[in-house]
Amino acid sequence: MGKEFETVTPESVGIESSAIMELLDELESGFTEPHGLMIMRYGKICAKGWWAPYAPGIPHGQQSHTKTYAATAVGIAYTEGLLSLDEKIIDIFPEDAPSDPSENLKKLRVRDVLCMGCGMKKEPAPSAHWIRDFLAIPVEDEPGTTYMYNSTGSTLLGAIVRKKTGLGLHDYLTPRLFDKIGIDAGRMLWAYTPDGLEVGGGGLFATTEDNLRLMKLYADGGVWEGERILSEEYVKLATSLQNESATEAKGNPEAYDNFVGYGYQIWMCRPEGVYRADGAMGQFTIVDPGKDLILAITENASGAHWAQRSLDVIWEFFGKIGEGHGLPENPEESGRLERRLASLALAHPAFRPDSPMKERINGKTYAVEEGTLRFYDNGMIRRMAGMEELPAAETFRFSFGNGEAVLHYKENGSEKELWAAMDGSRRENRISNGVVAKALASGSFIGEDEFELVIRWVETCGERKYRFRLEEGYKVTVQVTGSCMADGAEDIVRAAEKEPDGDGEKK
């Protein structure tokens, strides 16, 4: 979409290639699963790479990194003179306000919502009337004086823009932000609230480079190629301390970088002057103004406690970067780094294509008798959006061929298929959960009585493993585990063979 950034060696912008190699070593050491990385200094890209099967053009679940996009829409509307940061929320949404609003609710302003200072102690459940429900939550503290992480408030930012302009986040941002800074808006994916608004608190799927471009706009003071998109005042407010966030320590004691403070949907960081956009499982775009440095990473660090480790190793990397504008070129080291970045990959799926179990289950139909079996991911996004439950599988059967397995399953009487590679690779499927659809599947046998199906939704952070185990009495138990924060709990599903073999006897 936009003009490509210049790509240079790390040494030409004052970074040793060996320091980036050490960062890669840390990211691949096992505490996280890295998916994409870009490093920019002085406006030039000095490192970029994606761990296959992730790739530069595949949108990636952003979780709360979405909040910075929603706040940017408010910032643009403010820059255009369409709203004031001191406007009262009940004046913007009088039809949704309680008939007798509290004094604190009357004080709630746009700027309070931007800095997580709504004064509430909880959020409403998603519903078709979520704005009304949000404004019905007691505002127990004076707005702007306390901190509570409030994703519904972040989605309200999009509602403010829609109320002022008649446009949702995507339509408003496309000509005013995405087209101007080089983001392909047509590639982005969104989850929506029941009333049709984008979930500004965590519903965006964008690329690693999209995030870097967004935060480069902030790093450059709101100006892109000579055109002002965000006012200088708004950028300064958004990227500086507006609300103390030390209370985060109560529920998230290991996430030290969450205690430093909050701007406008942007976190302050422990290194002085550094700030970041931040999404669960480690979707970080970090700006260090003092070093003129931006780092964007997408990953699955399995929740905020563990994503702190990602920040820790990034701070260690930042500490190796001096103030100089250049170092002597080191063709051998920069060449090694370039080759490594071009060949990054997650581990291949297991290759165990044969087992006595294959013939025992091949073609057999099993009916789910206990538990819920769904071949979808990203329940967290669906819950945040208030979307209806997806249908569950009623029956399933496997057919095995040359290097692949086909899972046939029935939902609401509709027959569906999922193809899984059994040759140590992954097979792509399109299985929509209402937001994302690209599912990569692989299968392998474990011993004589277990078959493991692994589905990775490559547009999200995680995957699910379905372990089918043969039991006595023509039964199958399915153990379902997930690697994403909201889908990590283990589920057990029990099924029984539905139909006899052709001779009328179950075997």
Secondary structure, 3 states (H helix, E strand, C coil): CCCCCCECCHHHHCCCHHHHHHHHHHHCCCCCEEEEEEEEECCEEEEEEECECCCCCCCEECHHHHHHHHHHHHHHHHHCCCCCCCCEHHHHCHHHCCCCCCHHHHHCEHHHHHCCCCCECCCCCCCCCHHHHHHHCCECCCCCCCCCCCHHHHHHHHHHHHHHHCCCHHHHHHHHHHHHHCCCHHHCEECECCCCCECCCCCEEECHHHHHHHHHHHHCCCEECCEECCCHHHHHHHCCCCECCHHHHHCCCCCHHHCCCECCCCEECCCCCCEEEEECCCEEEEEEHHHCEEEEEEEECCCHHHHHHHHHHHHHHHHCCCCCCCCCCCHHHHHHHHHHHHCCECCCCCCCCCCHHHHHHECCCEEEEECCCCCCCCHHHHHHHCCCCCCCEEEEEEEEECCEEEEEEEECCEEEEEEEECCCCCEEEECCCCCCCEEEEEEEEECCCEEEEEEEECCCCCEEEEEEEEECCCEEEEEEEECCHHHCCCEEEEEEECCCCCCCCCC
